[in-house]
């Protein structure tokens, strides 16, 4: 029997890479269309739902995240599907060091509290749920990820942007790796608990380390520039995204990374993409031609829209 997965948020970073990874693993992939489809109906016959829905630019999380959560839980209950969610580190507040499934969740922001409540709703629902928790996303398609939009947005002018302390270690999740890991964990779902919180270790590095790697690759000197938080403060009264970014500023000065203990126990043979490849993924193709990504990667992978 063909395995079926429903991808929510198929046009977003998580959705696209999840669709590709499941398709390559032989799954039949359904892409959910919020404008036309009923989620409960779309989930029928699916063993897995990947929840890649996320309001853009942190818009109105306080209302939209609980609404999405209720819809996904209803669809999973009706279909019996397992739910996969890309977790983040907002739950832990300003706690530094190694973060694991056992780390106390003491959020220091409104968004962190919303994420804690969201995860608790899945835990309480009884729906089988996998939180595959990750750090900053790196998308080789450069689709609004932290590397292309923030850290390397000025690379053509010879600058790497530091959002905070350039010597602070930060965790990064290369999305093709995250998606492959999600498939591997889903395929052992019979051995997982009803609610599994699995940190995805990815790669952790500092802005200074990123700069050094890029300098060696590009054969030119680069300088680290500071992100203009002052401009965010000025814009905050009338720009929602500026307010939301300011709330998360603390993360960039808090050295932290995700523990690999539980992940390695579940997937001992999993191989991450090389660290250098991950660091170079945010470079524009005009600077680093072999980073260009072929479009239409979903074709021929058993991906079909839901109507």
C-alpha positions as MATLAB code, in Angstrom:
seq = 'XXXXXXXXXXXXXXXXXXXXXXXXXXXXXXXXXXXXXXXXXXXXXXXXXXXXXXXXXXXXXXXXXXXXXXXXXXXXXXXXXXXXXXXXXXXXXXXXXXXXXXXXXXXXXXXXXXXXXXXXXXXXXXXXXXXXXXXXXXXXXXXXXXXXXXXXXXXXXXXXXXXXXXXXXXXXXXXXXXXXXXXXXXXXXXXXXXXXXXXXXXXXXXXXXXXXXXXXXXXXXXXXXXXXXXXXXXXXXXXXXXXXXXXXXXXXXXXXXXXXXXXXXXXXXXXXXXXXXXXXXXXXXXXXXXXXXXXXXXXXXXXXXXX';
ca = [
       0.000    0.000    0.000;
       1.249    3.480   -0.878;
       2.059    5.627    2.135;
       0.368    9.026    2.069;
       1.357   12.305    3.697;
      -0.511   15.611    3.758;
       1.709   18.695    3.597;
       0.264   21.864    5.128;
       1.925   25.085    4.001;
       3.277   23.477    0.843;
       4.519   26.781   -0.598;
       6.603   27.582    2.474;
      10.109   26.511    3.449;
       9.123   23.529    5.579;
       6.363   22.405    3.245;
       8.454   22.395    0.083;
      11.379   20.513    1.553;
       9.124   18.049    3.379;
       7.216   17.350    0.161;
      10.464   16.668   -1.693;
      11.884   14.426    1.046;
       8.720   12.345    1.445;
       8.354   12.061   -2.331;
      11.909   10.795   -2.705;
      11.243    8.234    0.030;
       8.345    6.785   -1.966;
       5.427    8.470   -0.225;
       2.398    9.809   -2.046;
       2.377   13.509   -1.219;
      -0.770   15.612   -0.988;
      -0.410   19.380   -0.959;
      -3.033   21.217    1.065;
      -4.536   24.392   -0.424;
      -5.960   26.619    2.324;
      -8.052   28.582   -0.156;
      -9.909   25.576   -1.529;
      -9.513   22.522    0.673;
     -11.133   21.287    3.869;
      -8.343   20.019    6.104;
     -10.318   17.157    7.649;
     -11.336   15.897    4.218;
      -7.829   16.351    2.800;
      -6.306   14.288    5.618;
      -8.482   11.241    4.983;
      -6.349    8.259    3.990;
      -3.126    9.915    5.146;
      -0.821    8.370    7.726;
       1.039   11.619    8.389;
       0.332   15.363    8.436;
       3.306   17.744    8.245;
       2.254   21.075    9.712;
       4.228   23.661    7.774;
       1.607   26.374    8.320;
       3.008   29.497    9.920;
       1.665   33.064    9.729;
       4.168   35.116    7.686;
       6.269   37.704    9.510;
       4.919   36.503   12.886;
       1.537   38.034   12.034;
      -1.084   37.772   14.814;
       0.324   34.622   16.385;
      -1.880   35.013   19.447;
      -4.991   34.174   17.402;
      -3.708   32.335   14.341;
      -1.461   29.727   15.994;
      -4.254   28.372   18.271;
      -6.652   28.364   15.308;
      -4.234   26.369   13.143;
      -3.566   24.010   16.045;
      -7.251   23.229   16.501;
      -7.669   22.540   12.784;
      -4.668   20.221   12.604;
      -5.704   18.278   15.705;
      -9.215   17.844   14.282;
      -7.801   16.573   10.975;
      -5.426   14.173   12.750;
      -8.190   12.800   14.982;
     -10.501   12.248   12.013;
      -7.845   10.498    9.927;
      -5.747    8.811   12.605;
      -2.672   10.529   11.170;
       0.522   11.370   13.010;
       1.410   15.092   13.093;
       4.930   16.409   12.461;
       5.705   19.927   13.682;
       8.883   21.979   13.217;
       9.605   23.079   16.770;
      11.843   26.002   17.709;
      13.837   27.242   20.699;
      11.496   30.055   21.757;
      10.093   27.772   24.461;
      13.310   27.918   26.491;
      13.601   31.656   26.989;
      17.085   33.120   27.477;
      18.578   29.845   28.661;
      21.971   29.163   27.080;
      24.008   26.023   26.498;
      22.743   22.690   25.231;
      18.956   22.542   24.864;
      17.215   19.178   25.003;
      13.777   17.635   25.484;
      14.472   17.737   29.236;
      15.329   21.464   29.354;
      12.706   23.409   31.363;
      10.452   25.463   29.116;
      10.425   28.935   30.636;
       9.664   31.340   27.778;
      10.515   35.007   28.230;
       8.497   36.281   25.261;
       4.897   36.263   24.123;
       5.764   34.112   21.102;
       7.577   31.626   23.309;
       4.522   31.293   25.542;
       2.310   30.750   22.476;
       4.585   27.942   21.291;
       4.545   26.275   24.720;
       0.728   26.387   24.756;
       0.589   25.051   21.197;
       2.775   22.050   22.005;
       0.791   21.352   25.163;
      -2.416   21.295   23.104;
      -0.963   18.540   20.923;
       0.249   16.639   23.985;
      -3.195   16.857   25.602;
      -5.034   15.890   22.399;
      -3.796   12.304   22.356;
      -2.910   12.676   18.658;
       0.469   11.106   17.891;
       2.795   14.075   17.530;
       6.444   14.555   16.655;
       8.069   17.882   17.517;
      11.277   17.967   15.498;
      12.848   20.970   17.191;
      15.348   23.046   15.268;
      17.355   26.250   15.346;
      17.501   28.872   12.601;
      16.376   27.516    9.243;
      18.758   27.575    6.284;
      17.005   27.090    2.949;
      19.211   26.398   -0.104;
      16.436   27.954   -2.195;
      16.984   31.196   -0.246;
      13.270   31.513    0.485;
      13.116   34.054    3.293;
      15.440   32.136    5.613;
      17.662   33.718    8.231;
      20.855   33.204    6.252;
      19.792   34.870    3.000;
      17.492   37.507    4.510;
      19.616   38.595    7.458;
      23.129   37.222    7.852;
      24.152   37.363    4.180;
      21.847   40.043    2.810;
      24.837   42.392    2.331;
      27.386   39.792    1.233;
      27.724   41.369   -2.232;
      29.038   44.465   -0.446;
      31.544   42.396    1.508;
      29.603   42.250    4.762;
      28.303   39.482    7.027;
      25.615   40.797    9.366;
      25.677   39.921   13.075;
      22.242   40.013   14.697;
      23.922   40.076   18.104;
      27.238   38.856   19.513;
      29.287   37.535   16.539;
      31.058   35.147   18.933;
      27.808   33.595   20.259;
      27.173   30.035   19.078;
      23.799   29.613   17.352;
      22.031   26.468   16.047;
      21.110   26.119   12.369;
      18.924   23.583   10.604;
      19.620   22.940    6.933;
      16.103   22.246    5.685;
      16.901   19.334    3.350;
      18.504   17.605    6.360;
      15.586   18.443    8.654;
      13.119   17.043    6.112;
      15.118   13.818    5.653;
      15.190   13.388    9.410;
      11.432   13.908    9.620;
      10.871   11.143    7.061;
      13.209    8.770    8.914;
      11.469    9.369   12.243;
       7.996    9.054   10.720;
       8.930    5.715    9.208;
       9.661    4.404   12.710;
       6.481    5.925   14.189;
       5.319    2.580   15.569;
       8.283    2.742   17.958;
       7.710    6.367   18.982;
       5.583    7.607   21.861;
       2.306    9.461   21.470;
       4.215   12.721   21.938;
       7.889   12.903   21.014;
      10.033   16.011   21.429;
      13.199   15.395   19.399;
      15.859   18.114   19.132;
      17.394   18.276   15.655;
      21.077   19.139   16.279;
      21.950   20.429   12.807;
      25.123   22.518   12.846;
      26.059   25.187   15.375;
      28.491   27.992   14.645;
      29.202   31.667   15.273;
      29.034   34.566   12.844;
      32.807   34.831   13.136;
      33.154   31.200   12.038;
      30.734   31.813    9.174;
      32.781   34.798    8.030;
      36.023   32.795    8.070;
      34.489   29.994    5.999;
      33.098   32.450    3.469;
      36.390   34.329    3.233;
      38.200   31.087    2.394;
      35.566   30.174   -0.199;
      35.296   33.593   -1.840;
      39.015   34.437   -1.500;
      38.275   37.920   -0.229;
      38.154   39.723    3.090;
      34.757   40.217    4.674;
      33.763   42.374    7.592;
      31.120   41.810   10.233;
      28.522   44.556   10.492;
      25.931   44.988   13.212;
      22.246   44.630   12.480;
      20.530   48.043   12.798;
      18.314   47.314   15.772;
      17.904   51.068   16.237;
      15.927   51.136   12.987;
      13.681   48.346   14.262;
      12.964   50.374   17.408;
      12.013   53.404   15.341;
       9.753   51.324   13.076;
       8.181   49.225   15.823;
       5.179   51.500   16.550;
       3.832   51.060   13.020;
       5.544   47.902   11.642;
       4.493   44.549   13.070;
       7.570   42.645   11.900;
       9.912   45.134   13.571;
       8.107   44.645   16.892;
       8.274   40.878   16.582;
      11.965   40.825   15.667;
      12.807   43.053   18.628;
      11.102   40.594   20.959;
      13.464   37.839   19.810;
      16.664   39.894   19.887;
      17.875   38.153   23.057;
      18.459   34.881   21.180;
      21.293   36.368   19.141;
      23.326   37.186   22.240;
      22.556   33.900   24.027;
      25.025   31.124   23.091;
      22.975   27.967   22.647;
      22.739   24.788   20.618;
      20.517   21.706   20.407;
      21.552   18.466   22.081;
      22.159   15.521   19.740;
      21.661   12.809   22.388;
      18.049   11.809   21.681;
      18.334   12.344   17.928;
      21.412   10.114   17.718;
      19.681    7.456   19.797;
      16.739    7.326   17.364;
      18.752    7.804   14.136;
      22.310    6.659   14.854;
      23.237    6.422   11.170;
      21.879    9.796   10.066;
      24.426   11.915    8.231;
      24.093   15.692    8.142;
      25.130   17.658    5.088;
      28.710   18.929    5.477;
      29.016   22.054    7.598;
      30.746   23.954    4.786;
      27.858   23.204    2.404;
      25.376   24.469    4.978;
      27.347   27.676    5.547;
      27.543   28.365    1.802;
      23.860   27.679    1.172;
      22.849   31.301    1.690;
      25.188   32.731   -0.946;
      23.525   34.266   -4.009;
      24.135   32.213   -7.143;
      25.908   35.160   -8.822;
      28.567   34.969   -6.131;
      28.731   31.191   -5.845;
      27.310   29.628   -9.029;
      27.183   26.019   -7.841;
      24.742   27.072   -5.134;
      21.999   27.712   -7.704;
      18.990   25.475   -7.022;
      17.033   23.795   -9.791;
      13.352   24.634   -9.726;
      10.510   22.166  -10.042;
      12.209   19.636   -7.779;
       8.827   18.229   -6.743;
       7.962   16.967  -10.213;
       8.163   13.207  -10.593;
       8.118   12.613   -6.830;
       4.526   11.480   -6.460;
       3.298   14.915   -5.400;
      -0.274   15.826   -6.155;
      -2.533   18.721   -5.129;
      -5.637   18.077   -3.049;
      -8.985   19.129   -4.475;
];
